[in-house]
Amino acid sequence: MALARTQVLLAALCFATTGTAQALGPGGTTPVGVGAARILVGGALLVLVAGSRRRRTGARWARTPVAAAVAGVAVYQLAFFAAVADTGVAVGTIVALGSAPTLAGLFEWILDRRRPPGRWAAATALACAGVALLALAGGNADVSVPGVALAVTAGGAYATYTLAAKRLMRDGHAPESVMAVAFGLGAVVLLPALVASGPGWLGHPGGLALALFLGTIPTALAYLLFANGLKRLSASETATLTLAEPLTAGLLGAVVLAEPLGGASLAGSGLVLAGLLVLALPLPSPRVVPAPAS
């Protein structure tokens, strides 16, 4: 389990570079174009990795989880990059990834009839209060209501993808094969979006470097680590471990990009993280009272 948790945490650190890399990219990029280019490069690399290993398990590819995984990949890219462009790296990433564990728990409850523990309700209340505060701060220069809504949408897509990938691995598929299918088909879905967004920025050396970096580090490498960790962990625990991403991304946004965070944004982000820490902290072990000597 320790290795699996380490793999997910390393994946989260790779994920955290995404928003800052986009912000440092050349002019002329669009959120749709950047998200689509990332998946095009990452999906191709993941297909190559899966093809080189050629693991044949004989398991059947269920259509519903595959479709859910592909939809989660595509929607997350479009919503996340649009949210980051609108709200900034720190707030966009905190809301998107901060909402994912709570939404994953909700989806597990609905789909698998697995009722989350009582502390999940407390975490949900704190996180929702934080998101509401961030939305109300939209009247200031901190964030905007559409940006927060896009970030929550990205969180829902991330939770959907995580649950679908876990289901496919439970069916017997290798982690790299699941990633290759989800991101390979996701690239096909997003290719028209890349063309429609005007991919001229890819002809710029900085634009090509951005696409290659996003496709290699926070996509191909990160999702291979993520999938191998997810295979041994529950979907909800995996989503909780990825809270390392918004924390790291927020730090990168403040240090590298000098993004200011107003009081309302800080308070809302703090509530989101506080709620998710409630989910992340392990329950105390029951105290064993020795039996009295006879």
C-alpha positions in Angstrom: 0.0 0.0 0.0 2.9 2.4 0.8 4.2 2.0 -2.8 0.7 2.6 -4.2 0.3 5.8 -2.2 3.7 7.0 -3.2 2.9 6.5 -6.9 -0.3 8.5 -6.6 1.4 11.3 -4.7 4.2 11.5 -7.4 1.5 11.6 -10.0 -0.2 14.5 -8.2 3.1 16.4 -8.1 3.3 15.9 -11.9 -0.3 17.0 -12.3 0.4 20.2 -10.4 2.7 21.6 -13.1 -0.1 21.7 -15.7 -1.7 25.1 -14.9 1.6 26.9 -14.4 3.0 25.5 -17.7 -0.1 26.7 -19.5 0.3 30.2 -18.0 3.9 30.3 -19.1 3.1 29.2 -22.6 3.2 31.4 -25.7 0.5 33.8 -26.7 -2.3 32.7 -28.9 -3.1 29.5 -27.0 -6.7 28.7 -25.9 -7.9 26.5 -23.1 -9.5 24.1 -25.6 -6.5 23.9 -27.8 -4.0 23.3 -24.9 -6.2 20.6 -23.3 -6.7 18.9 -26.7 -3.0 19.0 -27.6 -2.1 17.6 -24.2 -4.3 14.6 -24.6 -3.2 14.1 -28.2 0.5 13.8 -27.2 -0.2 12.0 -23.9 -2.6 9.6 -25.5 -0.2 8.7 -28.3 2.6 8.0 -25.7 0.3 5.9 -23.5 -0.8 3.8 -26.5 2.9 3.2 -27.4 3.6 2.1 -23.8 0.7 -0.3 -23.7 1.6 -1.7 -27.1 5.2 -2.3 -26.1 4.1 -4.3 -23.0 1.4 -6.3 -24.9 -0.4 -7.7 -21.9 -3.3 -9.8 -22.9 -5.6 -10.6 -20.0 -8.6 -11.8 -22.0 -10.9 -9.5 -20.1 -13.8 -8.0 -22.0 -13.9 -4.2 -22.4 -17.3 -3.1 -20.9 -18.7 -0.3 -23.0 -20.2 1.8 -20.2 -17.0 2.2 -18.1 -14.9 2.8 -21.3 -17.3 5.6 -22.4 -17.4 7.1 -18.9 -13.6 7.1 -18.8 -13.2 8.7 -22.2 -15.9 11.3 -21.4 -14.2 12.1 -18.1 -10.8 12.6 -19.8 -12.3 14.9 -22.5 -14.5 17.0 -20.2 -11.8 17.4 -17.6 -9.3 18.8 -20.1 -11.8 21.4 -21.5 -13.2 22.4 -18.1 -9.9 22.5 -16.2 -7.9 24.6 -18.6 -10.9 27.0 -19.1 -11.2 27.3 -15.3 -7.5 28.0 -14.8 -7.6 30.6 -17.5 -10.5 32.3 -15.8 -9.7 32.0 -12.1 -5.9 31.5 -12.1 -3.8 28.5 -11.3 -4.2 28.5 -7.5 -8.0 28.8 -7.2 -8.9 26.8 -10.3 -6.8 23.8 -9.3 -7.8 23.9 -5.6 -11.6 23.9 -6.5 -11.2 21.3 -9.4 -9.1 18.8 -7.5 -10.5 19.7 -4.1 -14.0 18.8 -5.1 -13.0 15.5 -6.8 -12.8 13.3 -3.6 -16.2 14.4 -2.3 -17.8 13.9 -5.7 -16.1 10.5 -6.0 -17.6 9.5 -2.6 -21.0 10.7 -3.8 -20.8 8.8 -7.1 -19.7 5.6 -5.3 -22.7 5.9 -3.0 -25.1 6.3 -6.0 -23.5 3.7 -8.3 -22.2 1.0 -5.9 -24.6 1.5 -3.0 -21.5 2.0 -0.8 -22.5 4.5 1.8 -19.6 6.7 2.8 -18.6 7.1 6.5 -20.1 9.8 8.6 -17.0 12.1 8.3 -17.7 12.2 4.5 -20.8 14.3 5.3 -18.8 16.7 7.4 -16.1 17.0 4.7 -18.8 17.6 2.1 -20.3 20.4 4.1 -17.0 22.1 4.6 -16.0 21.8 0.9 -19.4 23.0 -0.4 -19.2 26.0 2.0 -15.7 26.8 0.6 -16.9 26.5 -3.0 -19.9 28.8 -2.2 -17.6 31.3 -0.7 -15.3 31.3 -3.7 -18.4 31.7 -5.9 -19.6 34.7 -3.9 -16.2 36.2 -4.2 -16.8 36.5 -7.9 -18.0 40.0 -7.5 -14.4 40.9 -6.5 -11.3 40.6 -8.6 -10.5 37.3 -6.9 -12.4 34.7 -9.0 -15.5 34.5 -11.2 -18.7 32.4 -10.8 -18.3 30.8 -14.3 -14.7 29.9 -13.4 -15.6 28.2 -10.2 -18.4 26.3 -12.0 -16.0 25.1 -14.6 -13.6 24.0 -11.9 -16.3 22.0 -10.1 -17.3 20.5 -13.5 -13.6 19.4 -13.9 -13.7 17.9 -10.5 -16.8 15.9 -11.4 -15.1 14.7 -14.6 -12.0 13.7 -12.7 -14.1 11.7 -10.2 -16.0 10.0 -13.1 -12.7 9.1 -14.8 -11.2 7.7 -11.6 -14.3 5.5 -10.8 -14.5 4.2 -14.4 -10.7 3.4 -14.6 -11.0 1.5 -11.2 -13.9 -0.5 -12.6 -12.0 -1.5 -15.7 -9.0 -2.5 -13.6 -11.3 -4.6 -11.4 -12.4 -6.3 -14.6 -8.8 -7.5 -15.1 -7.3 -5.0 -17.5 -3.7 -3.8 -17.0 -3.3 -0.2 -15.8 -1.3 0.9 -18.9 -4.0 -0.6 -21.1 -6.8 1.3 -19.3 -4.8 4.5 -19.7 -4.1 3.8 -23.4 -7.8 3.2 -24.1 -9.1 6.2 -22.1 -6.6 8.7 -23.4 -6.2 7.3 -26.9 -10.0 7.5 -27.5 -10.0 10.8 -25.6 -7.5 12.2 -28.1 -9.8 11.2 -31.0 -12.7 12.9 -29.3 -10.7 16.1 -28.7 -9.0 16.3 -32.1 -11.9 18.3 -33.7 -11.7 20.7 -30.8 -8.0 21.2 -31.4 -8.6 21.9 -35.1 -11.5 24.3 -34.4 -9.6 26.2 -31.7 -6.9 27.3 -34.2 -3.7 25.2 -33.6 -1.4 27.8 -35.1 0.4 28.2 -31.8 1.8 24.7 -32.1 4.0 26.0 -34.9 5.8 28.3 -32.4 8.8 26.6 -30.7 7.3 27.6 -27.3 3.9 26.1 -28.2 5.4 22.8 -29.4 7.5 22.6 -26.2 4.3 23.3 -24.1 2.4 20.5 -25.9 5.2 18.0 -25.5 5.8 18.8 -21.8 2.1 18.6 -21.0 1.7 15.4 -22.9 4.8 13.7 -21.4 5.1 14.7 -17.7 1.6 15.6 -16.3 -0.2 13.2 -18.7 1.7 10.0 -19.8 4.1 9.7 -16.9 1.6 11.0 -14.3 -1.3 8.8 -15.4 0.9 5.6 -15.5 1.9 6.3 -11.9 -1.8 7.2 -11.0 -3.1 4.0 -12.6 -0.6 1.7 -10.9 -1.5 3.3 -7.5 -5.3 3.2 -8.3 -5.1 -0.5 -9.0 -4.2 -1.2 -5.3 -6.2 1.6 -3.6 -9.9 2.6 -3.6 -11.1 5.3 -5.9 -12.0 7.6 -3.0 -8.6 7.2 -1.3 -6.8 7.8 -4.6 -8.8 11.0 -5.2 -8.0 12.1 -1.7 -4.2 11.6 -2.2 -4.3 13.8 -5.2 -5.0 16.7 -2.9 -1.2 17.1 -3.1 -1.9 18.6 -6.6 -3.9 21.7 -5.6 -1.5 22.4 -2.7 1.5 22.2 -5.0 -0.2 24.1 -7.8 -1.3 26.9 -5.4 2.3 27.2 -4.3 3.5 27.3 -7.9 0.9 29.9 -8.8 1.9 32.2 -5.9 5.7 31.7 -6.2 6.3 31.4 -10.0 3.4 33.4 -11.3 3.0 35.9 -8.4 -0.8 35.3 -8.4 -2.5 37.4 -5.7 -5.0 35.7 -3.4 -7.6 37.9 -1.8 -9.2 37.2 1.6 -12.3 35.6 0.3 -10.3 33.3 -2.0 -8.0 32.3 0.8 -10.9 31.6 3.2 -12.9 29.6 0.6 -9.8 27.6 -0.5 -9.0 27.0 3.2 -12.5 25.6 3.8 -12.2 23.3 0.7 -8.9 22.0 1.9 -10.1 21.6 5.5 -13.1 19.6 4.4 -10.9 17.3 2.4 -8.3 16.9 5.1 -11.2 15.5 7.2 -11.4 12.8 4.5 -7.7 12.3 4.3 -6.8 11.9 7.9 -6.9 8.3 9.1 -9.3 7.2 11.7 -7.8 6.6 15.1 -7.2 2.9 15.9 -9.5 1.6 18.7 -7.7 1.4 22.0 -7.3 -2.2 23.2 -7.9 -2.5 26.9 -6.1 -5.5 28.4 -8.3 -8.0 30.2 -7.9 -8.0 34.0 -5.7 -10.7 35.3 -7.6 -13.6 36.8 
